[in-house]
Amino acid sequence: SEDCVVECSDGMVLKGRKAVADFYAGVMAAAKDNFCPVPVKDSISQSANGRCIAAEVHLPQIDKYVGDFWYFNDAGKINLLKIYAKT
């Protein structure tokens, strides 16, 4: 959504579509367009009201796992993404 928010595990908070797009453009550039997150299929779940999808995601380029929680607004657009580092 236009007013989306991304909360990263390191405390960084991105607000608005442009900030999120600029962040991921930087990620893609740093990864030389080889940014390929892979959801762990057995970890995918949905809230009872359908407003949140959660999954463990593998980032093979850096061999790291994160927990992602996508929250949706009334229009079905992502308005909040929370990313948690797996330790």
N, C-alpha and C positions, 0 to 999 in steps of 0.2 A: 504494500500500500504506500501511498505518498508519505504518510507519517510513520513509516516503519521504524523499528528500533532493533538493533543487534547488540546484545550484551555478551561480550567475550569473557573467557575464563580469566584473562589477565586484568580484568577491570575496565578495559576499554569499552566505551559505549558509543555506538554510531547512531545518529538520529537523522531520519529522512532518507528518501530513495537515492538522492545524489550522493550522500555520504557513504551509503552502503555500496552503491555501484562503483564509486571511486576506490573504496577499500578492496573490493574484489578484483577490480582492474589491476591494482597494485600486486595483489596475490598472484594473479595470472601472469603478469609481467615477470615477477620474481621467479615463478616456476617455469618460465619460458613456455607458457601455454600448456603445461603438463600438470595442471591441477585437476585431480581426478578423485574426489572423495567417493568412498564406497560404503554404502550402508550395510551393516551387519544384519542380514535378513531376519535372523531369529530374534533380534532385539527390537524390531519395529512394533510400536503399539500406538493406539489411538485412545483418547479420552472418551468417556461415555457420551459426552455431548458433541463429539466430533470437532471440537474447537482446537485441539492440540494433537500433534503427532510427535512422537519421540522415537529416537533411534540412536544406537551407538554407530559411529561413523569412523571408518578407517581412512587415514590420510597416508596412502602408501609412499608418497614422495618423501615423507619424513618419518615413516613408520610410527605414527602416533594415532591413538584413538581418542575421540571426543564424544561427549553426549550432546546431542542436539535436540532442542525442543522448539518446534514451530507452532506458533499460535496464530489463529485465523480470525479475521473480523467478520462482520455480517455479510460482506460481499464475497467471502471466500478467499480473500487475499491475505498473505502473510503480513501481520502487523507487528510481530515480535518473534525474534529468534534468540534463544538463550543457548550459549555454547559453554559446556563444562569440560574441563580437562580431566582426563582419566589418569589416576595416579596408581 
